[in-house]
Amino acid sequence: MKKVKINFYELLNFTKRSDIEKANRVKLLIEEVVNNPKFRDEILKANFKDRRFRNEDQTIVTIDDNKEILNRLISGKEQFRDEDADYEWDFRISLYRSITGEVGKRKKESVLTKKKKFRQRSDRTIAAHWIHEYIHVIGFTHDFKRTEIRPHSVPYLVGSIAKEILKAE
């Protein structure tokens, strides 16, 4: 299967040299994970209970085939960008300030991460977070509320698989 490259399309509000250094370390971890054969095997075996994919026209489809899910993950086809699949994950990451509990979120093609959480959490935790949010950038979705199937959605389960691989390395 094709090798995935990780790029920073844009880094916003990375005000310290240490922020940029950490982002670069995280980028390398993500590249290791998504190119790891175990990661790809686990995606193919995963029991996704929420397989919803939101197209750019906002229609929602269900992707029943894990191989198709894996292909979409590694393809590097970000939504809202006029490009074809290039097997490059182009991250647009913004650090922001907030008092809410989550580590971050996604807004269109951007991954938003709380500055304080980014600085406090380990490189591996941030890598898993960015992978989860990137899965949204390419179009996969999950319930907004904390429902029973949410942990088994594509973004959450892929993030969990990434966490497990990051622990082992």
N, C-alpha and C positions, 0 to 999 in steps of 0.2 A: 504494500500500500504506500501511497505517496507520502513523502516527508512534509511536515508542516513547518513553516517559518513564522516566527512571532515578530511583529514590528510595532513600534510606537508611531502611530499616525499623528498623535498629538498628546502632549503632557501639559495639563493646565494646573496652575497654582502649586507647582513643585518648586517651593521657594528656597529650599536648602539643598546644598550639594548632597547631603546625606539622603534626602528624599529621592534624588535622581539615582544615586548609587543603589539604594534599596530597590527602586523600580527596575533597574537593570538586572539585579540579582533575581527578582521575581520573574522577569521575562525569561531568563534562562531556565528557571524551574518549570515554568509553563511549557516551554519548548521540550524539555525532557519528558514531562508527563504525557503530552499529546502525541509524542512520537514513540512512546513506550508500548511495545506489543501487548503487555498486560492490560494497559488502559483500553486499548482497542478491543481486546478479547472480552474484557468486562462489559464494555458497551454492548457488544453483540449478545452477551448472555443476560443482560439486565432485564429485570421485570418492571418495565415502565408501566405505571397504571394511568399516567396522564401523558399523552403523546401529542398534545395540541401544538400546532405550528401556525403562527400568524403570518400570512403573506403580506407583502408590502401594501396591497390594496385593502388590508385589514380583514380579509376573509380568513376564517380559521378552518384548517383541515386537520385530520388525525393521520399521523404517519404510523402505520401498523408494523412496518418492517424495521427491525433494529439495524440491519445493514444500511438502509436508507437514512436512518438517524445518524449513524456513524459517518456516512458519506457527507451529509449536510454539515456535521461538526467539523470535519477536517477540510472541507472545501474552501473555507476562507471567504465565503460569499456573505458579506455583511449587508444587512438591509439598509435602505436609504442612501446607498452609494452606487453610483452608476459604474459597476464593474462586474465582470464574470468571476466565477470561481477561480482562484489563483493559488490556493493552498497556502495562503498567507493570512494569518490573523492580524488584522490592523486594529490596534487598540487606540482609542481616544479616551484618555483617562483624565479625570478632573478630581482634585482633592477639594473638599468643601467642609464647612463648619456647620454642625448641627447638634442638637441635644437629644435627638431621638436614639433609640436603642440599636438599630441595625448598623452593620458595618458599612453598607452602601447600597446602591441601587443602580438601575439603568434608566437612561433617558435617551430615547431614540438610539443613535449609534454611539452614545457615550457611556462609559462606565464611571459612576460617581462613587468615590470612596471618602469616608470621613477622614479628615486630616489626622485627628487625634488617634483614631483606630489604626490608621495606616502606620503611624509612628510607633504605636504600642504593640501591635500584633506581630507575630513572627512572619518571616518571608513566606513560609509554607502556607500559613493561614491566608495571607493576602493572595497568594497564587491560586488557592482553591476558590476564594471569593471572586477573583477576576475571571476565572474559568466559568463559574456559575453565571456571572453577569454577561459574559461574552455569549453564552448560550442564548440569552435573551436577545442580544444584538443581532444574532443570525435569524431569530424568529420564534424560538420555542418559548412557551409561556407556562404559567401555573396559576393556581387559585391565589387570589390576593389575600384572602383570609387563611388562617392556619387550619386547613381542613385535613381530613384523614389521608387523602391521596396526595396532598402537596409534597411530602417528602419523597414520593415515588414519581414525581414529574421529571421530565428530561433535565431541566436545569439543576434541580436538587440532587437527583441521583448521580448525574455526571459529576457534580461538585463533590459528592461523597466518595465516588470512585477516585477522583483526583486526590482527595485528602488521604485515602488509604495508601495510594501509591507514594505520596509524599512522605508519609510516615515511614515507609519501608526503605526509602532511599537515604 
